[in-house]
């Protein structure tokens, strides 16, 4: 009986050991499976979308545009308006009479002095003739002041006068402008002045003009800065638009960009999407059906997290990850295969030396 009891106890112990070992094995298996799900090879599952971005190297500006030339139409003296020869919107030439004031008195005085001069030529002295000629010149000047004339070729932008109106000296009755070009003075902060040069293209945007941007250029800027009321040091640069659209009027507000260099468009993707095969870059493009196709690509470093893809893929395509966020990239280690979708790759070396070094994006405008 004692022997049978001992055997029974030993059997129970063995069963307990077996159960414990099985439990441990299951636990280990569970941990390994959980670990695989939690921290599995995510680099093979992650994907990145190729995108296109445009970077502008510009100086941003704003201001109000002005006509190339502007003349305030004013009467030099008092009098009644005898005639108005133009209307708003008319084009005029330099020297053309715009408004004529009554000049009856001035014409009478001029006729009288001409008569006196004629008499003195017969019986007067040389000195008397000189004095009369001086008086005549003054009267001619006063007669000219009865006219409002254009100082340059331009357009009558505003006119508010009619025959019969009485004007006092210096009364403003309109504006003449030259719209062959338009200009503006814009503030450039001191840190951007070194980027300026005469002739640089300026892209203007006018809220009142819906047909797109208008191009102009930098005309000049001084060699000395100005301190604003805000305490900032700026340089006032002159920008210009030749032959502006008719819809753009003097004093219209604008924003703009002075183009330092031409805009740069790049096709970029995270560097983890790039693998290297024997020193040559490749990607795996994810197709619509979920399969992948390997392609060789040409890339260059673009910052620390991205590469600029020069050829091989198009914006919008999805690429399979070849490396981890820590920077490890996938490198081919097999010795046979093809360049087809997802196939084996030839043996390869590491990533090219310096292939992912930082890329400076400095020099871009504000």
C-alpha positions in Angstrom: 0.0 0.0 0.0 2.9 2.4 0.9 4.5 1.7 -2.5 1.2 2.4 -4.3 0.8 5.7 -2.4 4.4 6.8 -3.2 3.8 6.2 -6.9 0.5 8.1 -6.8 2.3 11.1 -5.2 5.1 11.0 -7.8 2.5 10.9 -10.6 0.8 14.0 -9.2 4.1 15.9 -9.0 5.0 15.0 -12.6 1.6 16.2 -13.8 2.1 19.5 -11.9 5.5 20.0 -13.4 4.2 19.3 -16.9 1.3 21.7 -16.4 3.7 24.4 -15.1 6.1 23.9 -18.0 3.2 24.2 -20.5 1.9 27.3 -18.8 5.3 28.9 -18.9 5.6 27.9 -22.6 2.2 29.5 -23.4 3.2 32.6 -21.5 6.5 33.0 -23.4 4.7 32.4 -26.6 2.1 35.0 -25.7 4.8 37.5 -24.9 6.6 36.9 -28.1 3.3 37.2 -30.1 2.4 40.4 -28.3 5.8 41.8 -28.8 5.5 41.0 -32.5 2.2 42.9 -32.8 3.3 45.8 -30.6 6.8 46.4 -32.1 6.8 44.4 -35.2 8.7 45.3 -38.3 6.8 48.6 -39.0 9.3 49.8 -41.5 7.9 47.3 -44.0 4.3 48.4 -43.3 4.8 52.2 -43.2 4.2 54.1 -46.5 5.0 57.7 -47.6 3.3 59.8 -50.2 5.4 61.7 -52.7 4.4 65.4 -52.8 5.4 68.5 -54.7 6.1 71.8 -53.0 7.1 75.2 -54.3 9.4 77.5 -52.3 9.7 81.2 -53.1 12.7 83.3 -52.4 11.0 86.7 -52.2 10.7 89.9 -50.2 7.1 90.7 -49.3 6.0 94.3 -49.8 2.8 96.4 -49.6 1.8 99.9 -50.3 -0.3 102.2 -52.6 0.4 102.7 -56.3 0.8 106.2 -57.8 0.8 107.6 -61.3 4.0 108.3 -63.0 3.1 112.0 -63.0 0.2 114.0 -61.4 -0.8 117.6 -61.9 -3.4 119.3 -59.8 -5.5 121.6 -62.0 -5.7 125.0 -60.4 -6.5 128.5 -61.4 -3.6 130.8 -61.1 -5.9 133.8 -60.6 -9.5 134.7 -59.9 -12.1 135.0 -62.6 -15.0 133.5 -64.5 -14.5 130.3 -66.5 -14.9 131.1 -70.1 -14.4 127.7 -71.6 -13.6 124.1 -70.7 -12.0 122.2 -73.5 -11.8 118.7 -72.2 -13.8 116.2 -70.0 -12.9 113.4 -67.6 -11.1 110.5 -69.3 -9.8 112.6 -72.2 -6.2 112.3 -73.2 -4.3 115.6 -73.6 -0.9 116.7 -74.8 1.7 118.7 -73.1 0.9 122.5 -73.4 -2.7 121.9 -74.4 -5.2 124.4 -72.9 -7.7 122.7 -70.5 -9.6 125.6 -69.0 -9.8 129.2 -70.1 -10.7 132.0 -67.7 -12.2 135.3 -68.8 -9.3 137.4 -70.0 -11.0 140.6 -71.3 -9.2 142.9 -68.9 -5.8 141.4 -69.5 -6.3 141.6 -73.3 -7.3 145.3 -73.0 -4.3 146.1 -70.9 -2.0 144.3 -73.4 -3.5 146.1 -76.3 -3.1 149.5 -74.6 0.6 148.8 -73.8 1.2 147.8 -77.4 -0.3 151.2 -78.5 2.0 153.0 -76.0 5.0 151.1 -77.3 4.2 152.1 -80.8 3.9 155.8 -79.8 7.2 155.7 -77.9 9.0 154.3 -80.8 8.2 157.5 -82.6 8.8 160.1 -79.9 10.1 158.3 -76.8 13.4 157.5 -75.4 15.1 154.1 -75.4 14.7 153.9 -71.6 11.0 154.5 -71.9 10.7 151.8 -74.5 12.5 149.3 -72.2 10.1 150.1 -69.4 7.1 149.6 -71.6 8.5 146.3 -72.9 8.9 145.1 -69.3 5.3 146.0 -68.5 4.2 144.2 -71.7 6.0 141.0 -70.6 4.3 141.1 -67.3 0.9 141.5 -69.0 1.6 138.6 -71.3 2.4 136.5 -68.2 -0.9 137.5 -66.6 -2.7 136.7 -69.8 -1.1 133.2 -69.8 -2.3 132.8 -66.2 -5.9 132.9 -67.4 -5.3 129.5 -68.9 -4.9 126.1 -67.2 -2.6 124.0 -69.4 -1.3 120.4 -69.3 2.3 120.1 -68.1 2.7 116.7 -69.7 1.0 114.2 -71.9 -1.7 112.4 -69.8 -5.3 111.7 -69.0 -7.9 113.9 -67.2 -8.6 111.8 -64.2 -10.9 114.2 -62.5 -12.6 117.5 -63.6 -15.2 119.5 -61.7 -15.7 122.8 -63.5 -18.0 124.3 -66.1 -18.2 127.5 -68.1 -19.6 130.3 -66.0 -18.2 129.1 -62.8 -16.2 131.6 -60.8 -12.8 130.5 -59.5 -10.6 132.1 -56.9 -6.8 131.8 -57.2 -5.5 128.3 -56.3 -9.0 126.7 -56.5 -8.5 123.0 -57.4 -10.8 121.9 -60.2 -9.3 118.5 -61.3 -6.3 116.2 -61.8 -4.2 115.2 -64.7 -2.2 112.0 -64.5 0.4 110.2 -66.6 -0.4 106.5 -66.6 2.3 105.3 -69.0 3.7 103.7 -65.9 2.9 103.7 -62.2 5.2 103.7 -59.2 5.3 103.1 -55.4 7.7 103.5 -52.6 7.9 100.4 -50.4 9.7 99.7 -47.2 12.4 97.0 -47.2 13.6 95.9 -43.7 17.4 96.2 -43.3 17.9 92.4 -43.1 16.5 92.1 -46.7 18.3 95.0 -48.3 21.4 92.9 -49.2 19.1 90.8 -51.4 17.9 93.7 -53.5 19.1 94.7 -56.9 17.8 97.0 -59.6 15.7 95.3 -62.2 14.4 92.5 -60.0 10.8 91.3 -60.9 8.0 92.4 -58.7 4.7 90.6 -58.6 1.8 92.9 -57.6 -1.6 91.8 -56.3 -4.4 94.4 -56.2 -7.6 93.7 -54.3 -9.4 95.8 -56.8 -8.0 93.9 -59.8 -9.4 90.3 -60.2 -7.5 89.3 -63.4 -4.4 88.1 -61.6 -1.0 89.5 -60.6 0.6 92.4 -62.4 4.4 92.3 -63.0 6.7 95.2 -62.4 10.3 95.7 -61.4 12.6 97.4 -58.9 13.7 100.9 -60.1 16.0 102.1 -57.4 16.7 102.2 -53.7 18.9 104.6 -51.6 22.3 103.9 -50.0 21.0 105.0 -46.6 18.3 103.6 -44.3 15.5 105.4 -42.5 14.3 104.8 -39.0 10.5 104.5 -38.8 8.2 105.6 -35.9 8.2 102.0 -34.8 12.0 102.1 -34.4 12.7 99.8 -37.3 15.4 100.6 -39.9 14.1 100.3 -43.4 15.1 101.3 -46.9 12.5 102.9 -49.2 12.7 101.2 -52.6 10.9 102.4 -55.7 9.0 99.8 -57.7 7.4 100.4 -61.0 4.7 99.0 -63.4 5.0 99.8 -67.1 1.7 100.1 -69.1 -0.6 99.2 -66.1 -4.1 97.8 -66.8 -6.7 100.5 -67.1 -8.6 99.1 -64.1 -5.7 100.0 -61.7 -6.1 103.5 -60.6 -3.7 105.8 -58.6 -3.7 105.2 -54.9 -5.0 101.6 -55.2 -3.5 99.4 -52.4 -1.5 96.4 -53.2 0.6 93.6 -51.8 3.5 92.2 -53.6 6.6 90.0 -53.8 10.1 91.0 -55.0 11.5 87.9 -56.7 15.0 87.4 -55.4 15.4 84.1 -57.4 13.0 82.1 -59.4 10.6 79.9 -57.4 11.8 76.4 -56.8 9.5 73.4 -57.2 10.7 70.2 -55.6 9.3 66.6 -55.4 9.9 65.4 -51.9 9.4 62.4 -49.7 10.6 61.2 -46.3 14.1 59.7 -46.5 12.8 56.5 -45.0 11.2 55.7 -48.3 14.5 55.4 -50.1 16.6 52.2 -50.1 20.1 51.7 -51.6 21.2 48.9 -53.9 24.9 48.9 -54.6 25.1 52.6 -54.0 22.1 53.4 -56.2 18.8 54.7 -54.7 15.6 52.8 -55.3 12.0 52.9 -54.1 9.1 50.5 -53.9 5.9 52.0 -55.4 2.7 50.7 -53.9 0.3 49.9 -56.7 -3.5 50.2 -56.7 -3.9 46.5 -56.1 -1.5 46.5 -53.1 1.5 45.0 -54.9 4.7 46.9 -55.1 7.1 47.7 -58.0 10.7 48.6 -57.5 12.1 51.6 -59.4 15.4 53.2 -59.5 15.3 56.9 -58.6 17.7 59.9 -58.6 17.6 61.8 -55.4 19.4 64.6 -53.5 19.4 65.5 -49.9 16.8 68.1 -48.9 17.0 69.0 -45.2 17.5 66.3 -42.6 14.2 64.5 -42.9 13.5 64.6 -46.7 15.0 63.9 -50.1 14.3 65.7 -53.3 13.4 63.2 -56.0 14.8 64.3 -59.3 13.5 61.4 -61.4 11.8 58.0 -61.1 8.4 58.8 -59.4 5.6 61.3 -59.7 3.9 63.4 -57.1 1.0 61.6 -55.5 2.5 58.1 -55.7 2.8 56.1 -52.5 6.1 54.5 -51.5 6.8 51.6 -49.1 9.1 52.4 -46.2 12.7 51.2 -46.6 13.9 52.3 -43.2 13.0 53.4 -39.7 12.6 56.8 -38.2 16.0 56.4 -36.5 17.7 56.6 -39.9 18.4 52.9 -40.8 17.7 52.3 -44.4 17.0 49.1 -46.2 20.0 47.8 -48.1 19.7 44.8 -50.5 21.7 41.7 -49.4 20.5 39.0 -51.8 22.5 38.1 -54.9 19.8 37.5 -57.5 16.5 38.8 -58.6 14.9 41.3 -60.9 13.8 45.0 -60.8 10.2 44.0 -60.9 7.6 44.7 -58.2 8.8 43.3 -54.9 11.3 40.9 -56.4 14.7 40.1 -55.0 17.5 42.6 -55.5 21.1 42.3 -56.5 23.7 42.5 -53.8 24.3 46.0 -52.6 26.4 48.2 -50.5 25.5 50.9 -48.0 24.0 54.3 -48.6 26.4 56.6 -50.5 28.7 58.6 -48.3 27.0 61.9 -47.4 23.9 60.9 -49.3 21.6 62.1 -46.6 23.6 65.1 -45.3 21.7 68.3 -44.4 20.5 70.6 -47.1 20.4 74.3 -46.4 17.2 76.1 -47.3 18.5 79.4 -46.2 18.2 82.6 -48.2 14.4 82.5 -48.7 12.4 85.6 -48.1 10.3 86.5 -45.2 
